[in-house]
Amino acid sequence: FLATLALALPFGLLAQNDLVELVRSDVRTEMRAIVTLNMGLTEAESEKFWPLYDAYEQDRKGLWDRKIALLKEYAEVYEGMTNEQAQDLLGRVMKLDTEFDATRTKHIKLMEKALPATLVGRFYQIDTRLAKLMDLQLSEEIPLAIPTEEAPQKGMKE
């Protein structure tokens, strides 16, 4: 699907605004289609589920924007990254991962109040799988950091 194609492009292209917008819109469309296909909701369940899903996606939009910004920043420094840059980026990406998890937890709890636990559990499975797939696709395309020559690498054996 198109999101896979966009994420499979060379890493340097990620910084282009048109690609970023394509990824944003296409991922949301694809994820919604996958959720629709796999949830098997009745009309009554749909009336409760989709507003909750839309609120969840709205909360995640800002997180995705920050993740894309971090990836763009990483693309600028991954060759010759200093320890200070690595520490800063690592701290921010770990905080962002925690925020993604907290957002999912918050919205799962809201869904539990309106829908049967079996449906909420099914959505959790779908959403978690999609998130892991996205992370896997990104990790395949993002090169490992290349430290600067002069930066001593703590914890690394030669």
N, CA and C atoms as an extended XYZ file, in Angstrom:
474
Properties=species:S:1:pos:R:3:atomname:S:1:resname:S:1:resid:I:1 pbc="F F F"
N         0.824       -1.191        0.000 N   PHE     1
C         0.000        0.000        0.000 CA  PHE     1
C         0.862        1.247        0.000 C   PHE     1
N         0.263        2.399       -0.242 N   LEU     2
C         1.025        3.617       -0.498 CA  LEU     2
C         1.887        4.040        0.678 C   LEU     2
N         1.416        3.832        1.901 N   ALA     3
C         2.225        4.203        3.071 CA  ALA     3
C         3.525        3.425        3.083 C   ALA     3
N         3.462        2.161        2.712 N   THR     4
C         4.674        1.346        2.654 CA  THR     4
C         5.628        1.913        1.619 C   THR     4
N         5.099        2.276        0.468 N   LEU     5
C         5.926        2.851       -0.588 CA  LEU     5
C         6.569        4.151       -0.119 C   LEU     5
N         5.798        5.002        0.509 N   ALA     6
C         6.339        6.280        0.970 CA  ALA     6
C         7.430        6.073        2.006 C   ALA     6
N         7.235        5.107        2.898 N   LEU     7
C         8.225        4.862        3.937 CA  LEU     7
C         9.447        4.134        3.401 C   LEU     7
N         9.316        3.484        2.260 N   ALA     8
C        10.432        2.738        1.691 CA  ALA     8
C        11.344        3.614        0.840 C   ALA     8
N        10.966        4.850        0.606 N   LEU     9
C        11.814        5.741       -0.175 CA  LEU     9
C        13.094        6.041        0.596 C   LEU     9
N        14.150        6.440       -0.090 N   PRO    10
C        15.405        6.738        0.601 CA  PRO    10
C        15.193        7.721        1.745 C   PRO    10
N        15.939        7.510        2.826 N   PHE    11
C        15.737        8.279        4.052 CA  PHE    11
C        15.858        9.777        3.822 C   PHE    11
N        16.762       10.209        2.982 N   GLY    12
C        16.948       11.632        2.740 CA  GLY    12
C        15.705       12.313        2.214 C   GLY    12
N        14.838       11.580        1.548 N   LEU    13
C        13.624       12.165        1.004 CA  LEU    13
C        12.586       12.465        2.071 C   LEU    13
N        12.733       11.873        3.245 N   LEU    14
C        11.764       12.070        4.310 CA  LEU    14
C        11.634       13.541        4.687 C   LEU    14
N        12.682       14.313        4.479 N   ALA    15
C        12.667       15.715        4.866 CA  ALA    15
C        11.801       16.564        3.945 C   ALA    15
N        11.415       16.064        2.802 N   GLN    16
C        10.613       16.845        1.877 CA  GLN    16
C         9.189       16.970        2.398 C   GLN    16
N         8.685       18.209        2.404 N   ASN    17
C         7.367       18.464        2.983 CA  ASN    17
C         6.244       17.728        2.272 C   ASN    17
N         6.328       17.597        0.941 N   ASP    18
C         5.256       16.912        0.232 CA  ASP    18
C         5.200       15.437        0.606 C   ASP    18
N         6.333       14.809        0.818 N   LEU    19
C         6.350       13.407        1.231 CA  LEU    19
C         5.802       13.268        2.643 C   LEU    19
N         6.183       14.190        3.513 N   VAL    20
C         5.695       14.154        4.895 CA  VAL    20
C         4.175       14.239        4.904 C   VAL    20
N         3.613       15.143        4.122 N   GLU    21
C         2.159       15.284        4.075 CA  GLU    21
C         1.506       14.041        3.486 C   GLU    21
N         2.134       13.454        2.474 N   LEU    22
C         1.624       12.220        1.886 CA  LEU    22
C         1.586       11.111        2.930 C   LEU    22
N         2.657       10.971        3.671 N   VAL    23
C         2.718        9.933        4.700 CA  VAL    23
C         1.641       10.177        5.748 C   VAL    23
N         1.498       11.434        6.186 N   ARG    24
C         0.496       11.747        7.205 CA  ARG    24
C        -0.899       11.350        6.748 C   ARG    24
N        -1.296       11.831        5.581 N   SER    25
C        -2.664       11.592        5.130 CA  SER    25
C        -2.880       10.145        4.736 C   SER    25
N        -1.917        9.547        4.060 N   ASP    26
C        -2.089        8.177        3.596 CA  ASP    26
C        -2.114        7.195        4.756 C   ASP    26
N        -1.273        7.400        5.726 N   VAL    27
C        -1.249        6.492        6.878 CA  VAL    27
C        -2.587        6.529        7.596 C   VAL    27
N        -3.139        7.717        7.799 N   ARG    28
C        -4.433        7.816        8.480 CA  ARG    28
C        -5.525        7.103        7.682 C   ARG    28
N        -5.525        7.297        6.375 N   THR    29
C        -6.521        6.655        5.522 CA  THR    29
C        -6.363        5.142        5.541 C   THR    29
N        -5.140        4.680        5.389 N   GLU    30
C        -4.885        3.239        5.377 CA  GLU    30
C        -5.230        2.602        6.723 C   GLU    30
N        -4.853        3.256        7.807 N   MET    31
C        -5.130        2.693        9.128 CA  MET    31
C        -6.632        2.599        9.361 C   MET    31
N        -7.355        3.623        8.987 N   ARG    32
C        -8.812        3.605        9.156 CA  ARG    32
C        -9.428        2.468        8.336 C   ARG    32
N        -8.947        2.285        7.122 N   ALA    33
C        -9.468        1.210        6.270 CA  ALA    33
C        -9.182       -0.160        6.882 C   ALA    33
N        -7.995       -0.336        7.420 N   ILE    34
C        -7.637       -1.612        8.045 CA  ILE    34
C        -8.480       -1.852        9.291 C   ILE    34
N        -8.671       -0.811       10.086 N   VAL    35
C        -9.506       -0.941       11.288 CA  VAL    35
C       -10.936       -1.290       10.878 C   VAL    35
N       -11.467       -0.591        9.889 N   THR    36
C       -12.827       -0.860        9.410 CA  THR    36
C       -12.974       -2.310        8.976 C   THR    36
N       -12.034       -2.761        8.187 N   LEU    37
C       -12.072       -4.118        7.649 CA  LEU    37
C       -12.013       -5.181        8.739 C   LEU    37
N       -11.261       -4.918        9.781 N   ASN    38
C       -11.014       -5.939       10.800 CA  ASN    38
C       -11.913       -5.870       12.036 C   ASN    38
N       -12.590       -4.760       12.250 N   MET    39
C       -13.408       -4.649       13.457 CA  MET    39
C       -14.744       -5.373       13.336 C   MET    39
N       -15.364       -5.364       12.168 N   GLY    40
C       -16.651       -6.039       12.006 CA  GLY    40
C       -17.735       -5.477       12.903 C   GLY    40
N       -17.853       -4.169       12.932 N   LEU    41
C       -18.800       -3.504       13.825 CA  LEU    41
C       -20.218       -3.520       13.272 C   LEU    41
N       -21.181       -3.626       14.180 N   THR    42
C       -22.579       -3.427       13.803 CA  THR    42
C       -22.794       -1.922       13.639 C   THR    42
N       -23.961       -1.561       13.139 N   GLU    43
C       -24.263       -0.137       12.976 CA  GLU    43
C       -24.266        0.577       14.333 C   GLU    43
N       -24.850       -0.052       15.324 N   ALA    44
C       -24.907        0.548       16.669 CA  ALA    44
C       -23.507        0.694       17.264 C   ALA    44
N       -22.666       -0.320       17.080 N   GLU    45
C       -21.289       -0.251       17.580 CA  GLU    45
C       -20.495        0.818       16.841 C   GLU    45
N       -20.722        0.923       15.540 N   SER    46
C       -20.029        1.933       14.730 CA  SER    46
C       -20.331        3.345       15.213 C   SER    46
N       -21.597        3.580       15.570 N   GLU    47
C       -21.995        4.907       16.048 CA  GLU    47
C       -21.244        5.301       17.313 C   GLU    47
N       -20.881        4.330       18.133 N   LYS    48
C       -20.123        4.606       19.355 CA  LYS    48
C       -18.611        4.614       19.093 C   LYS    48
N       -18.167        3.682       18.250 N   PHE    49
C       -16.730        3.486       18.052 CA  PHE    49
C       -16.060        4.622       17.280 C   PHE    49
N       -16.624        5.012       16.132 N   TRP    50
C       -15.907        5.941       15.254 CA  TRP    50
C       -15.652        7.316       15.861 C   TRP    50
N       -16.563        7.897       16.624 N   PRO    51
C       -16.205        9.164       17.283 CA  PRO    51
C       -15.036        8.997       18.263 C   PRO    51
N       -14.999        7.858       18.958 N   LEU    52
C       -13.888        7.595       19.879 CA  LEU    52
C       -12.587        7.393       19.106 C   LEU    52
N       -12.656        6.674       18.011 N   TYR    53
C       -11.478        6.454       17.166 CA  TYR    53
C       -10.970        7.790       16.611 C   TYR    53
N       -11.890        8.627       16.137 N   ASP    54
C       -11.494        9.928       15.585 CA  ASP    54
C       -10.810       10.797       16.639 C   ASP    54
N       -11.308       10.755       17.869 N   ALA    55
C       -10.670       11.510       18.955 CA  ALA    55
C        -9.265       10.975       19.223 C   ALA    55
N        -9.116        9.669       19.182 N   TYR    56
C        -7.809        9.025       19.360 CA  TYR    56
C        -6.850        9.463       18.262 C   TYR    56
N        -7.301        9.421       17.034 N   GLU    57
C        -6.455        9.842       15.914 CA  GLU    57
C        -6.087       11.320       16.027 C   GLU    57
N        -7.025       12.133       16.474 N   GLN    58
C        -6.741       13.561       16.638 CA  GLN    58
C        -5.648       13.771       17.682 C   GLN    58
N        -5.717       13.036       18.783 N   ASP    59
C        -4.684       13.144       19.818 CA  ASP    59
C        -3.329       12.655       19.308 C   ASP    59
N        -3.347       11.634       18.461 N   ARG    60
C        -2.084       11.095       17.946 CA  ARG    60
C        -1.483       11.951       16.835 C   ARG    60
N        -2.288       12.774       16.186 N   LYS    61
C        -1.784       13.586       15.077 CA  LYS    61
C        -0.600       14.439       15.515 C   LYS    61
N        -0.724       15.097       16.640 N   GLY    62
C         0.371       15.919       17.147 CA  GLY    62
C         1.605       15.094       17.479 C   GLY    62
N         1.385       13.890       17.990 N   LEU    63
C         2.513       13.004       18.295 CA  LEU    63
C         3.220       12.580       17.012 C   LEU    63
N         2.430       12.242       15.986 N   TRP    64
C         3.038       11.871       14.699 CA  TRP    64
C         3.807       13.047       14.097 C   TRP    64
N         3.258       14.245       14.229 N   ASP    65
C         3.964       15.429       13.722 CA  ASP    65
C         5.312       15.583       14.416 C   ASP    65
N         5.331       15.372       15.728 N   ARG    66
C         6.592       15.466       16.475 CA  ARG    66
C         7.552       14.352       16.083 C   ARG    66
N         7.025       13.151       15.837 N   LYS    67
C         7.880       12.037       15.427 CA  LYS    67
C         8.518       12.336       14.070 C   LYS    67
N         7.748       12.848       13.142 N   ILE    68
C         8.274       13.209       11.826 CA  ILE    68
C         9.330       14.297       11.962 C   ILE    68
N         9.078       15.286       12.821 N   ALA    69
C        10.064       16.350       13.044 CA  ALA    69
C        11.359       15.777       13.613 C   ALA    69
N        11.249       14.827       14.541 N   LEU    70
C        12.448       14.189       15.097 CA  LEU    70
C        13.203       13.405       14.025 C   LEU    70
N        12.473       12.725       13.155 N   LEU    71
C        13.120       11.982       12.073 CA  LEU    71
C        13.840       12.922       11.111 C   LEU    71
N        13.223       14.061       10.839 N   LYS    72
C        13.868       15.047        9.968 CA  LYS    72
C        15.146       15.575       10.624 C   LYS    72
N        15.059       15.830       11.918 N   GLU    73
C        16.227       16.312       12.657 CA  GLU    73
C        17.330       15.253       12.659 C   GLU    73
N        16.951       14.004       12.886 N   TYR    74
C        17.910       12.900       12.876 CA  TYR    74
C        18.575       12.782       11.504 C   TYR    74
N        17.800       12.948       10.443 N   ALA    75
C        18.339       12.842        9.083 CA  ALA    75
C        19.444       13.862        8.835 C   ALA    75
N        19.363       14.989        9.513 N   GLU    76
C        20.363       16.039        9.341 CA  GLU    76
C        21.662       15.746       10.085 C   GLU    76
N        21.617       14.909       11.125 N   VAL    77
C        22.802       14.738       11.977 CA  VAL    77
C        23.295       13.303       12.131 C   VAL    77
N        22.617       12.322       11.534 N   TYR    78
C        22.980       10.934       11.850 CA  TYR    78
C        24.398       10.578       11.433 C   TYR    78
N        24.937       11.247       10.427 N   GLU    79
C        26.338       11.029       10.067 CA  GLU    79
C        27.183       11.998       10.893 C   GLU    79
N        27.964       11.471       11.784 N   GLY    80
C        28.800       12.322       12.619 CA  GLY    80
C        28.088       12.876       13.832 C   GLY    80
N        27.108       12.167       14.330 N   MET    81
C        26.353       12.618       15.493 CA  MET    81
C        27.248       12.673       16.730 C   MET    81
N        27.133       13.754       17.466 N   THR    82
C        27.889       13.884       18.712 CA  THR    82
C        27.130       13.193       19.842 C   THR    82
N        27.819       12.967       20.947 N   ASN    83
C        27.163       12.381       22.116 CA  ASN    83
C        26.034       13.270       22.615 C   ASN    83
N        26.248       14.582       22.583 N   GLU    84
C        25.222       15.514       23.049 CA  GLU    84
C        23.977       15.430       22.171 C   GLU    84
N        24.177       15.395       20.854 N   GLN    85
C        23.039       15.280       19.945 CA  GLN    85
C        22.310       13.956       20.160 C   GLN    85
N        23.075       12.883       20.310 N   ALA    86
C        22.479       11.563       20.517 CA  ALA    86
C        21.680       11.527       21.815 C   ALA    86
N        22.239       12.088       22.872 N   GLN    87
C        21.551       12.096       24.162 CA  GLN    87
C        20.249       12.885       24.070 C   GLN    87
N        20.296       14.036       23.412 N   ASP    88
C        19.110       14.863       23.251 CA  ASP    88
C        18.030       14.135       22.447 C   ASP    88
N        18.400       13.598       21.292 N   LEU    89
C        17.432       12.897       20.448 CA  LEU    89
C        16.878       11.656       21.141 C   LEU    89
N        17.743       10.907       21.790 N   LEU    90
C        17.310        9.703       22.494 CA  LEU    90
C        16.295       10.038       23.581 C   LEU    90
N        16.577       11.069       24.350 N   GLY    91
C        15.645       11.476       25.399 CA  GLY    91
C        14.293       11.881       24.837 C   GLY    91
N        14.310       12.636       23.747 N   ARG    92
C        13.049       13.088       23.159 CA  ARG    92
C        12.266       11.953       22.504 C   ARG    92
N        12.965       11.026       21.844 N   VAL    93
C        12.243        9.925       21.198 CA  VAL    93
C        11.674        8.968       22.245 C   VAL    93
N        12.383        8.754       23.345 N   MET    94
C        11.861        7.893       24.411 CA  MET    94
C        10.643        8.536       25.077 C   MET    94
N        10.692        9.850       25.281 N   LYS    95
C         9.548       10.567       25.848 CA  LYS    95
C         8.350       10.465       24.906 C   LYS    95
N         8.603       10.596       23.620 N   LEU    96
C         7.538       10.506       22.631 CA  LEU    96
C         6.921        9.103       22.608 C   LEU    96
N         7.747        8.081       22.699 N   ASP    97
C         7.231        6.707       22.768 CA  ASP    97
C         6.309        6.538       23.973 C   ASP    97
N         6.702        7.099       25.104 N   THR    98
C         5.885        7.035       26.318 CA  THR    98
C         4.556        7.759       26.106 C   THR    98
N         4.595        8.892       25.415 N   GLU    99
C         3.371        9.646       25.143 CA  GLU    99
C         2.437        8.885       24.201 C   GLU    99
N         2.997        8.203       23.201 N   PHE   100
C         2.167        7.365       22.329 CA  PHE   100
C         1.457        6.294       23.158 C   PHE   100
N         2.203        5.631       24.040 N   ASP   101
C         1.622        4.581       24.888 CA  ASP   101
C         0.547        5.143       25.815 C   ASP   101
N         0.809        6.296       26.409 N   ALA   102
C        -0.160        6.913       27.317 CA  ALA   102
C        -1.429        7.323       26.571 C   ALA   102
N        -1.266        7.809       25.358 N   THR   103
C        -2.427        8.199       24.548 CA  THR   103
C        -3.267        6.973       24.208 C   THR   103
N        -2.618        5.889       23.827 N   ARG   104
C        -3.350        4.646       23.533 CA  ARG   104
C        -4.108        4.184       24.789 C   ARG   104
N        -3.441        4.167       25.925 N   THR   105
C        -4.071        3.724       27.173 CA  THR   105
C        -5.279        4.589       27.515 C   THR   105
N        -5.132        5.891       27.396 N   LYS   106
C        -6.231        6.824       27.686 CA  LYS   106
C        -7.451        6.511       26.820 C   LYS   106
N        -7.223        6.320       25.540 N   HIS   107
C        -8.351        6.111       24.630 CA  HIS   107
C        -8.936        4.702       24.726 C   HIS   107
N        -8.126        3.736       25.055 N   ILE   108
C        -8.654        2.385       25.289 CA  ILE   108
C        -9.609        2.427       26.484 C   ILE   108
N        -9.238        3.156       27.533 N   LYS   109
C       -10.110        3.268       28.711 CA  LYS   109
C       -11.429        3.957       28.361 C   LYS   109
N       -11.371        4.974       27.496 N   LEU   110
C       -12.602        5.638       27.057 CA  LEU   110
C       -13.476        4.685       26.247 C   LEU   110
N       -12.849        3.889       25.405 N   MET   111
C       -13.601        2.916       24.604 CA  MET   111
C       -14.250        1.857       25.488 C   MET   111
N       -13.551        1.462       26.542 N   GLU   112
C       -14.089        0.442       27.457 CA  GLU   112
C       -15.388        0.898       28.120 C   GLU   112
N       -15.560        2.203       28.275 N   LYS   113
C       -16.777        2.728       28.891 CA  LYS   113
C       -17.972        2.675       27.941 C   LYS   113
N       -17.704        2.603       26.633 N   ALA   114
C       -18.786        2.682       25.655 CA  ALA   114
C       -19.026        1.397       24.867 C   ALA   114
N       -18.043        0.506       24.865 N   LEU   115
C       -18.117       -0.680       24.008 CA  LEU   115
C       -17.801       -1.952       24.787 C   LEU   115
N       -18.241       -3.096       24.278 N   PRO   116
C       -17.883       -4.366       24.922 CA  PRO   116
C       -16.366       -4.570       24.919 C   PRO   116
N       -15.878       -5.187       25.968 N   ALA   117
C       -14.435       -5.411       26.110 CA  ALA   117
C       -13.871       -6.233       24.958 C   ALA   117
N       -14.678       -7.125       24.395 N   THR   118
C       -14.187       -7.928       23.269 CA  THR   118
C       -13.857       -7.051       22.065 C   THR   118
N       -14.673       -6.043       21.809 N   LEU   119
C       -14.400       -5.132       20.693 CA  LEU   119
C       -13.213       -4.228       20.995 C   LEU   119
N       -13.140       -3.762       22.217 N   VAL   120
C       -12.015       -2.905       22.602 CA  VAL   120
C       -10.714       -3.702       22.520 C   VAL   120
N       -10.747       -4.929       22.992 N   GLY   121
C        -9.564       -5.785       22.898 CA  GLY   121
C        -9.160       -6.030       21.457 C   GLY   121
N       -10.142       -6.248       20.603 N   ARG   122
C        -9.861       -6.442       19.176 CA  ARG   122
C        -9.210       -5.190       18.586 C   ARG   122
N        -9.771       -4.024       18.915 N   PHE   123
C        -9.171       -2.785       18.421 CA  PHE   123
C        -7.742       -2.634       18.935 C   PHE   123
N        -7.525       -2.938       20.198 N   TYR   124
C        -6.182       -2.842       20.773 CA  TYR   124
C        -5.208       -3.722       19.992 C   TYR   124
N        -5.630       -4.937       19.673 N   GLN   125
C        -4.766       -5.830       18.897 CA  GLN   125
C        -4.444       -5.234       17.526 C   GLN   125
N        -5.458       -4.735       16.853 N   ILE   126
C        -5.262       -4.158       15.518 CA  ILE   126
C        -4.349       -2.949       15.602 C   ILE   126
N        -4.644       -2.055       16.538 N   ASP   127
C        -3.867       -0.824       16.668 CA  ASP   127
C        -2.415       -1.116       17.025 C   ASP   127
N        -2.206       -2.049       17.926 N   THR   128
C        -0.843       -2.410       18.329 CA  THR   128
C        -0.076       -3.016       17.164 C   THR   128
N        -0.720       -3.879       16.416 N   ARG   129
C        -0.056       -4.479       15.253 CA  ARG   129
C         0.307       -3.422       14.218 C   ARG   129
N        -0.604       -2.497       13.967 N   LEU   130
C        -0.318       -1.435       13.005 CA  LEU   130
C         0.846       -0.565       13.476 C   LEU   130
N         0.869       -0.246       14.754 N   ALA   131
C         1.960        0.573       15.296 CA  ALA   131
C         3.294       -0.148       15.160 C   ALA   131
N         3.306       -1.440       15.444 N   LYS   132
C         4.552       -2.210       15.325 CA  LYS   132
C         4.988       -2.321       13.871 C   LYS   132
N         4.034       -2.460       12.973 N   LEU   133
C         4.359       -2.510       11.553 CA  LEU   133
C         4.980       -1.193       11.094 C   LEU   133
N         4.391       -0.080       11.529 N   MET   134
C         4.936        1.235       11.173 CA  MET   134
C         6.348        1.390       11.729 C   MET   134
N         6.553        0.999       12.977 N   ASP   135
C         7.885        1.094       13.574 CA  ASP   135
C         8.884        0.220       12.826 C   ASP   135
N         8.458       -0.967       12.431 N   LEU   136
C         9.341       -1.859       11.680 CA  LEU   136
C         9.704       -1.251       10.333 C   LEU   136
N         8.719       -0.710        9.639 N   GLN   137
C         8.991       -0.088        8.346 CA  GLN   137
C         9.944        1.093        8.497 C   GLN   137
N         9.720        1.904        9.502 N   LEU   138
C        10.614        3.040        9.731 CA  LEU   138
C        12.017        2.565       10.076 C   LEU   138
N        12.122        1.568       10.945 N   SER   139
C        13.444        1.109       11.375 CA  SER   139
C        14.235        0.495       10.228 C   SER   139
N        13.556       -0.083        9.259 N   GLU   140
C        14.251       -0.646        8.108 CA  GLU   140
C        14.862        0.438        7.223 C   GLU   140
N        14.292        1.631        7.249 N   GLU   141
C        14.737        2.701        6.362 CA  GLU   141
C        15.636        3.730        7.034 C   GLU   141
N        15.658        3.742        8.355 N   ILE   142
C        16.444        4.747        9.069 CA  ILE   142
C        17.828        4.176        9.353 C   ILE   142
N        18.860        4.829        8.834 N   PRO   143
C        20.212        4.319        9.077 CA  PRO   143
C        20.625        4.493       10.533 C   PRO   143
N        21.529        3.618       10.970 N   LEU   144
C        22.075        3.746       12.314 CA  LEU   144
C        22.925        5.004       12.402 C   LEU   144
N        22.961        5.588       13.582 N   ALA   145
C        23.767        6.785       13.799 CA  ALA   145
C        25.240        6.459       13.587 C   ALA   145
N        25.941        7.409       13.002 N   ILE   146
C        27.382        7.282       12.797 CA  ILE   146
C        28.036        8.309       13.709 C   ILE   146
N        28.682        7.840       14.790 N   PRO   147
C        29.271        8.790       15.742 CA  PRO   147
C        30.450        9.534       15.127 C   PRO   147
N        30.726       10.698       15.684 N   THR   148
C        31.900       11.445       15.247 CA  THR   148
C        33.138       10.682       15.665 C   THR   148
N        34.215       10.865       14.936 N   GLU   149
C        35.475       10.158       15.208 CA  GLU   149
C        35.992       10.456       16.614 C   GLU   149
N        35.867       11.706       17.009 N   GLU   150
C        36.461       12.105       18.284 CA  GLU   150
C        35.578       11.797       19.494 C   GLU   150
N        34.341       11.439       19.278 N   ALA   151
C        33.434       11.201       20.399 CA  ALA   151
C        33.662        9.809       20.980 C   ALA   151
N        34.111        9.728       22.233 N   PRO   152
C        34.289        8.405       22.844 CA  PRO   152
C        32.925        7.743       23.032 C   PRO   152
N        32.843        6.469       22.746 N   GLN   153
C        31.579        5.743       22.826 CA  GLN   153
C        31.516        4.952       24.126 C   GLN   153
N        30.750        5.426       25.056 N   LYS   154
C        30.599        4.751       26.343 CA  LYS   154
C        29.876        3.429       26.152 C   LYS   154
N        30.363        2.417       26.835 N   GLY   155
C        29.689        1.130       26.836 CA  GLY   155
C        29.939        0.285       25.609 C   GLY   155
N        30.702        0.767       24.661 N   MET   156
C        30.972        0.007       23.438 CA  MET   156
C        32.369       -0.583       23.510 C   MET   156
N        32.483       -1.859       23.241 N   LYS   157
C        33.786       -2.518       23.214 CA  LYS   157
C        34.352       -2.421       21.809 C   LYS   157
N        35.660       -2.245       21.750 N   GLU   158
C        36.294       -2.168       20.432 CA  GLU   158
C        36.694       -3.520       19.942 C   GLU   158
